[in-house]
Amino acid sequence: MVGTVFFYIGLALSLSLFIYLLVFNIRFVKNKIIQKDYKKQLIKSSYISIGFVVSFLIMMMSVYSANGMNDVAWYHYLCSIFGSIFTSATFIIFITTFILHYYDTEKNKTLDKWLYRTMIACIPLFIVFLFIMSEGYAHYLNYPLINGIYFGSEGVHWASPSGQYSPTIAFYAIAILSGALFVYFLCDHKMYKQYGKHGLVESTFLVAFPSGIIGARLFYVIGNWELEFAGRDWTKVFAIHNGGLTILGGAIVGIVVGVLWFMWRNKGYSIWVAVDVIVPTILLAQAIGRWGNFFNCEVHGVAVSDSYWRFLPTIILENLRYSSAHPGVVLEGQIYVPLFLIESIVNICGYFVLSYLFGKVLRKYTDFGDLAFGYVIWYGLTRTFMEPLRDGAYNMGVDGYWSWIWSVVFIGAGFLLVMINHIVRYYLAKRKREKEGTLIQPSSIKSISIGLSVFAALTIICLATGGALMGLNEHPLELVFNAYNIGLIVLVFGISFFFISAIFVPHLIDLIKFNKKQVNE
């Protein structure tokens, strides 16, 4: 009883101090005084942060007595204390530096640089300390972990994937919403850096996010119509609280609706800048949202030995012994492959590859729109190789091919869009130069020849290899990495390389014309 009281006291204090710190910093940022005292602001924020850390520590340490955890090992207590202090500290420091860095435009560059560095450093540190903290409780928890809170006639209950309650507030929904909100604030700042104005993506977010949810549900219903919905109660189509979302469908609908809405509501601002800013960040939202699958014990791989996965935190490892699709626990010494974690990491890597490698380092080789189309390629690749690794219970469609086929289509469509984007922009720029009466010498014959030769060779190799592999066996009605399916993937790569090689063709044609003109003159 005492532990429960202290838990709620710590929770109430933590939430109150967190909200107070938000308001305190937001007011400071919005204050229009000429000279702001940043030192005084940071000192006061530190005092509030210390109070938050202490309250959080009280809340977390009271979990032991509140849940009757007896005979707790000393090193688990140490993990709880150490982890709770630094998890809460890195979290509250991240929030403070995030607000001051992204929304205060009057600070000097040196301070801003350190705020940014501190904010970035807090992200990996928070994750590390969070798992250290979890080690203090992981051995005393019940598995599978709770995945939501149920409010019903029986009262308030914690719900789990194998329990009797269907959560009204699902952690999956919280994960998706958290990812979306994080991406919104990130995009808002990036658009501010581009145009000097906040709020440009606000209405787009409010329209595109629910549209993406609708699209995700729509694609799931279409893909699993024969398995779950045909001949059954039609109202189950809307039973989204029972799960059933397809991210591929959500991405398509959300992006299309978001683009159309932004063009309508933000005339005068480049849609191409907006999509290159917003679309790659969807990978971060998906990376965070995938943790909802962890709590639901779903969308995992097959059962394997846990010997290669023991580096994972105990709380993850133990929860991976359960599946929402299979009753009970796996055999001793086994877990389900954590595809949610793999995809989450791959998505984060994809964001940095698109936004920083192609968006900054290799920017001279890309056009506006390429980063958005790169998202289509990256996520298509990710799902193409992830789908066959899934437990068959989570493959969509009668033969399990629904999401996989769409993933392969994403790859080809992404490269096709990149090709169209480059060729159209090339001819538009050429027409503009002709109207202005300016003449720019085409690219060198060497660079064009190398690029065209490399991608043409890759096209031929992939088309031949893909066709040969597909011919080795008949089309199987199962989603595995067999010769037919691998051949289809290679074939799509061949088509994609053809699209890329086509980008060089207009340059080559104009170079030939230019050289002929030079000779005649």
Disulfide bonds with the S-S distance in Angstrom:
none
